[in-house]
Amino acid sequence: MQDPTALTMLADAPLSPAERRRSLVAVIACISVVGMGLGVSIPLLALLMERQGVPASIIGLNTAMPALATFLLTPFIPALLRRVPAITFLMVCILVSAVAMPAYYIFPNVWLWFPIRFANGLALTGLFVVSEFWVNTLADEKNRGRLIGIYGTVLSCGFASGPVLLFLVGTQGLLPFATIGALILAAGVPLILFGRGLAPRVTERPTRSFVSFLVVAPAATLAGLVYGATETNIFNLLPVYGVRTGMTEQTAAFVLSIFAAGNIFCQIPIGIWADRADRRMVLLVCALVGLLGASAIPLVAHNLWLFAPVLFVFGGVVVGLYTVGLTLLGQRFRGADLASANAAFVLMYSTGALIGPPMAGIGMDLWDPHGLIVVMAGLCGLYLAVAGWRYFTAPRDRPPA
C-alpha cells in the first residue's frame, strides 16, 4: 500500500484531530442538506407532471435524466479535481442545483424540464462523488466503516425528512421550489464555515483507467449496482406490490418508511462491524441476508406484523452493500485512484437505479406480482456468487480492530 500522504494531501500539512472533525462535519452537513432537498424535489416533480397529465412514459424518461448525467460526468470528475479545488467544485455544484429548482417553476414546460433536470443531475453527481471521496479520505482503517455509516445514516435521514418538508410547504406555486433552492444553497454554509483549507486535494493522475476499477474491485463496485437497483425497485414498485397482494394504498405507502427505517438504524452498526472483520465477508453476509429477505417477502406480505420486521431487516442489511462497498474502496485505494474508484461506484449505483425498475416491471408482467421479488432476489443471488468468489479467492485484508 502506498503512503496516502504521497498521493493526496489534506491542506498543506496533515490535519490535527480537531481539523479532521471540522472537515467531517462540513462534508456530512453539506450532503445531509442536499439529501433533504432531493427528498422534497423528487416527489414534487412527479406530482406536478402527473397533475399536468404527462404520460407515464415521459415522466419515466424525465426521471432518468440524472442517471444519464451521472454516466456522462463521473469519468471526468477525478480530472476536474486535479484542476479545481474540491470546495470550489462543490460550491459550483450547489449553485447549479439551487438555481435549477426555481427554473422548474419559471419554465413550466415538461420538455424544458429535461435539460434542467440533466443540469441538476450533473451537479448532484458531482456533490455525491466528491463528498464520498472526501469522507473516505478522512477515514483510517480503524474507523472507515463507522464514518461511512454515519455519512450514510445522516444522508438517509435528510432524504427521509424531505417528504415532511413537502407536506409543510405544499406543492402549489413558487414556495416549494424557492424553499428547496434555498435549502440546497444552505448546503454551502458548512463548507465555508468548517471546510475551508481542509478538503482533499488530488494532484496526480490515477494509476489505472476508470473502467478498470470495475474489474479490479468487482465486489465493491457491484455492491453499488445491486443496492441501486434494490433501493429504486423498493421505492418505485413495492407500493404497487403491496396493493396487488391485498394492502390498502395507505399501508402500501407506509411500508416504505419501514424500509427507510432499516436504512437509517443499521448503517452505523454494519459500518462498525466492517471495521472489525474482513469486509468481503461482511458483503457476503449482507448479500445472503438480502437474498433470504427478498425471498421471504411473498411468505409474509399478507401479515403486516410479520412483513414489517422482515422488511426492516432486509432494508437495514442490504444497505450495508453500499456502506461496506464504499468502505472497501477506501481500504484499497488512495488519492486519485480513490477519487476514480468512488466515481465508478456512483456510476454503478446509477446503473442499478436505471436498469432495476425496467427489469422488475417486466418481471411483474410475467408473474404478477411476485416477479418483483424474483428480480430482487436474483440480483442478490448473483452478487452473492461474486462476493463469495472474491471472499474465497482474493487475499484476506483484516482491518485493525
N, C-alpha and C positions, 0 to 999 in steps of 0.2 A: 504493500500500500504506500502510495506516495505521500509525502508530507503535505497536508492540506494547505499550510501557510505558503507553500511554494506555488500554489495554483490560485487560491482565492484569498484575498486579503479583506478583512473586515476593518474598514477605515485604514488609517496609516499604521496602526500598531494593534497587537492583539487586544481584544476587548476585555475589560475588567468584568467581574461578575455583575456589578450594578449596570454596566453598559449593556451586557447581554440581556439582562431582564428588561431594560428600557427598549431595546431593539425588538425583543419578542412581543412586548406589549404593543408596540407600534404596528407591527405587521398583523397580529391577530385582531387587534381592534379595527384595523382597516378592513380586513376581509370579512369580519362579522357584520359590519355596517353594509358592505356590498351584498352580503348574503341576505340581509333583511330587505334591501331594495329589490333583489331578484325575487324573493318570496312574495313581494307585492306585485311586481310588474308582470310576471308570467301569467297568473290567473286574470289580472286586469285586462291584458291584451286579448286573451282568449275570450273573455266575456264580451268585450266590445266588438270583436269580429263576429261572434255569434249573434249579437244584437243587431248588427248591420246585415245579417242574412248571408254572410260569406260562406260559401260551400266548405264542407269539412276538409276536402282535399286541398283547398287553398290555405286554410288555417294550418294544416299539417306542413305544407311547403314553407309557409312563413315561419312556423316554429322551428324549422330545420335550418334557418339562416345562421344562427350562432354556431351550429355544428360545422357548417360549410366554412365559416370564418376561421374556426379552430384548425381545420385541415390546411388552410392556406397560410396561416400565420405561424403556427407553432414551430415549423422547421427553421424559421428565421430569428426566433427570439434570442437564442444564445449569441448570434452575431450582433444583434441590436444591443445587447447588454455590454458588448465589448466597446461600443461607441457611445452609448448613452448611460449615464448613471442610473442605478435602479430606482432611486427616489424620483428622479425626473421622468423616467419611463412610466412609473406607477401613477404619477400625478397627471400625465397626459392621458393615460387610460381612464382615470377617474373623471377628468374633464369631458372627454368624449362621451362616456356613458351617461354622465349627468345631463349633458346637452341633448342627448338622444331622447330622453323622457318627454320634455315639453315639445320636442319635434313631432312626436306621435300626435299630440293634440293639435299643433299648428297645421299639420298636413294630414287630415283625417281620411286619407285615401289609402286603401289597403295595398295598392301597388307601390305607393311611395314608402309604405312601411317595410317593404323588402330591403331596399338599400339602407334605410335607417337601422333596421334590426341587424343587418350584416355588419354595419359600422359598430353598433353596440356590441355585437359578438366578438369583433376584433379586440375591442377594449377589455371586455370581460375575460377573454382568453389570456391577454397579457397580465391582467390582475391575478388570475389564479396560478398561472405558471410561475410568475416571479415570486409571488407570496409563498408558494410551497417550496420553491428553491431557497428562499430566504430562511424559512423555518428549518429546513433540512441542513442548511449551512451552519446555523446557530447550534444545532444539537451535537452531542457527542454520543459515543456508543453506550453510555450508562443511562442516558435519558431520551434517546431519539424517539423511541416508540411512545413514551409518555407525552413528549412535546407535540408530536404529530397528532396524538389522540386528543390533546387539549385543543389544538388548532381545529381538528375536525368537529369536535363537540361544540365549540363556540360558533363555527360556521353553520352547523345544523340548527343550533338554537336561533341564530339570526334568520335563517331561511324559514324556520317554523313559525317565527313571530310575524313574518310578512303578512299572512292572511288576516291576522288580528288587526294589524295596521290598516289593511284594506277595508275591513269591517268598519273601522273608525272614520276613515276619510271618504268612504263610498267610492262609487265608480262613475259619478257624473261630473262633467265639466273639467276645468283645468286643475282643480285642487289635488286629485290623486297624482297627476303627472308632475306637478310642481313639488309635491311632498316627496315623491320618490327621487326626483332630480336633486333636491336639497339634501336628502338623506345620503345619496351616493357621494355628493360633493363633500359632505361632512366626513367621509372616509379618509380624506386627505389630512384632516386635522391631526390625528395621532401620528401620522408620518412626519409632519412638520414639527410637532411638539417633541416627539420622542425619538424619531428615527434619523434625523439629520446627522450625517457623518458615520452612521452605524450600519448602513445597508451593505450587503455583499457586493463585491466587485468581481467582474470577470475580465481578466487581462490576457488570456491565452485562447487558442483555438482548441476545440475538442480533439481528442486523440483518435476518434473514430467517427464514422458518418452517423447522421441522425437515425436512419433506418436500422443501423446495426444494433442499436440498443434493444430493439425488439427481438433480436436473435441472441445477444449475449446475456440478456436478463429476461427470459420469457416468463418465468414465474412471477416476477414483479410487474412487468408491463401488462401481461394478460389479465392480472388481477384487476387492473383498472377497467379493461374491456368488460369483464364479467359483471363487475359491480355497476358499471354504467348501464348495461343492458337490464340488469335486475332492478335497479332503482327506477329507471324510466318505465319499465313494464309495470311495476307496482303502482306508481303514482298515476299512470295513464289507464291501465286496464284492470287493476284489482277491483275498483268500484264496480265496473261492468261485470266482472266475475262474481262479485258478491250478490248483485241484483239477480243474476241468472241462476244463482244457487238458492234463491229464496229470501235474501236480506231485503229490508226496506232501503230506499235510496239514502236515508239519513244514516242508517247503520253502515251501509257500504262505504259512505264517505268517512265515517268515524274511524273505521279500521285503519285508514291511512295514518291517523295520529298514533296508533299503536305501533305501527312500523317505524314511524319517525321517533317515537319514544325509545325504541330499542337502539336506533342510531345514536341518540343523544347519550344514553346511560351506559352504553357498552364500549365506546371507543377508547376511553381512558384505561379501563381495566385491561382491554386487549393490548393496548399500547405498552402498558407496564409489563404484561406477560411477555410481549415480544422483546423487551429489554433483558429478560432473564432466561430466554430459551432460544433455540435455533429458530430463526424467523421463518425459514422454509417449512419447518414443522408446524408453526402457528398457521401459516397459509393453508397447509394441508388440512388441518383440523377445521378451519373456517370453511373450506370448500366442502368438507364432509358434512358438517352441520347444515350448510346451505342446501346440499343435495337431499339430506334427510328431512330438513324443514320444509322445503318445497314439496317433496313427495307426500308429506303428512297433511298438507293443506286440504286436499279433497276429502280426507277422512274426518276432519274436524270442522269443515266450513259450515255445517248445519247447526253447530252448537257454539254460540259466541263465547261461552265460558271456557271452552277448550281452544277455540280459534284464537282468542286474544293472546294467551301465553305462547302459543306456537308461533304466531306472527311476531310477537315481541322478541323472542329468542332468535328467530330467523332474521329479522331486521337488524338485531343487535350484533349478531355474529357475522353475517355476510358483509356488513360494512367494514369488518376487520380486513377484508380483502383490500380495500382502498387504503386503510391506515397502515397496514403492515407492508403492502406493496410499496408505498412511498418510503417507509422506514428502511426497507431492504435496499432501495436505490441509494438512499443516503449512506448506508453502510458500505456499499460497493464503490461509489463514485465520488469524486471531488471536483471542485472548480467548474470549468466549462463543461466537463463531462457530466457533472451532476445537473447543470442547467439543461443540457440536451436530454438527459435521461428524464428529468421532470417534464420537459416539453413532450417527449414521446409518451409518457404516462398519461398526460392530459389528452393527447391525441387519441390514445386507445380508449380512454373513458368516453370521449365524444363519439368514437366509432361504435362502441357498445350502445350508447344512447340513441344513435342513428339507426342501427340495424335491429335493435331489440324489439321495438314496437311492431314493425312490419312482420318480423318472424312470429311474434306472439299472436298478432292478428290473424295471420294465415293459419296458425295452429288452432286458434279458436274457431275459425271457419271449418276446419277439418274435423275437429272434435269439440263441440260446444258443450260446456265452457272450459273443459279441462285441458284443452290444447295450450292454454297459457302456462299451466303448471308443467306440462311436458317440456315446453321450451325452456323455462327457468331451471328445471331440474336437469335437463340435458346440458345446458351451459355449465352449471356447477359440476356435473359429472365429467365433462370434457376437461374442465380446469383441474378437477381432482386428479385426473390422469397426468396432466402436465406437472402439477405441483408434486405429485408422488414421484414422477420420474426425476425431477430436479432434486428432491429431497434425498433420494437414494443414490443418485449418481454424481451430484455436484459436491465439491469439498464442503465440509461442515464448518460453518463460522458461528461460534457461540459468542455473543456479546458479553462483555464483563458484567458480572452481577452487581 
